[in-house]
Amino acid sequence: MLLSDVGIRKLIESGAIEGARDASVGPVSYDLATRRFYTRDGEREGIELMPGESVFVASEEVIHVPERMAARVLLKNSRIRQGLALDAPLYFPGHVTRAYFRVTNVSADAIALDRSRPIAQVAFETVQDGEAYDGAFSGELDFRGLASYTDVLGPQVRELDAKRDEVVGIERRMYGNVLALFAVFAAIFTLVNVSASALSAASSLAWLVTVDLMVIGGFSLLASAIERIVVRDGRATRALAVIGGACVVASVALALIVR
């Protein structure tokens, strides 16, 4: 059974919650004040959690869990709606410690955290029988460090990053294909105009082929540049560059022969 505000105030009077403030007492829980944030880089008084990132939080209050009671640390409703998730241990009878818990940003936006607003609350419930806790984390008034764990949503975030890169690649290919189509249409239009001009000027067939090869080579090199800059497709870039270069060389050679 959970303790009500009356029972929690009795715990405060008995010294079970050191540093408690009456204003933090709720109907069935007590709002914990934030003391510090702990990352692998050390302590902080504020932090901006990016999507998928986690941080350990220490409470200002020290909890002395009474005999035949247990304490649960829970995330406040407002923080759930903000996009946070919380992981915390169950504190056994006789456990003396600050409340330490891990919060994770499960939203798609960055979340700024500081000491001004509570993140978690502690609720007390009765235990029928049992022995007092005397484990490794009893009396943890100073943070004893992080284990070598990865962020809770690390795999999901990496999967999202891969999907994002895939979408970016598709977008690049679409832009590249559109520009390449423009280059093809421009090349066809230019070839038709050049050929018509050459025929009307009664130019020789060799000169007509020379000019057409130069146009084809120029637009092939343009398409190669588009592939290289926008799409970044190495194989297509090389193929177009080879075709364009060969056409330009052949055009220059024919022009020297014709002249």
Buried (B, 14 or more C-beta within 10 A) or exposed (E): EEBBBEBBBEBBEEEBBBBBEEEBBBEBBBBBBBBBBBEEEEEBEEBEBEBBBBBBBBBBBBBBBBEEBBBBBBBBEEBEEBBBBBEBBEBBBBBBBBBBBBBBBBBEEEBEBEBEEBBBBBBBEEBEEEEBBEEEEBEBEEBEEEEEEEBBBEEEBEEBEEEEEEEEEEEBBEBBBEBBEEBEEEBEEBBEEBBEEBEEEEBEEEBBBBBBBBBBBBBBBBBBBBBBEBBEBEEBBEBBBEBBBBBBEBBBEBBEEEE
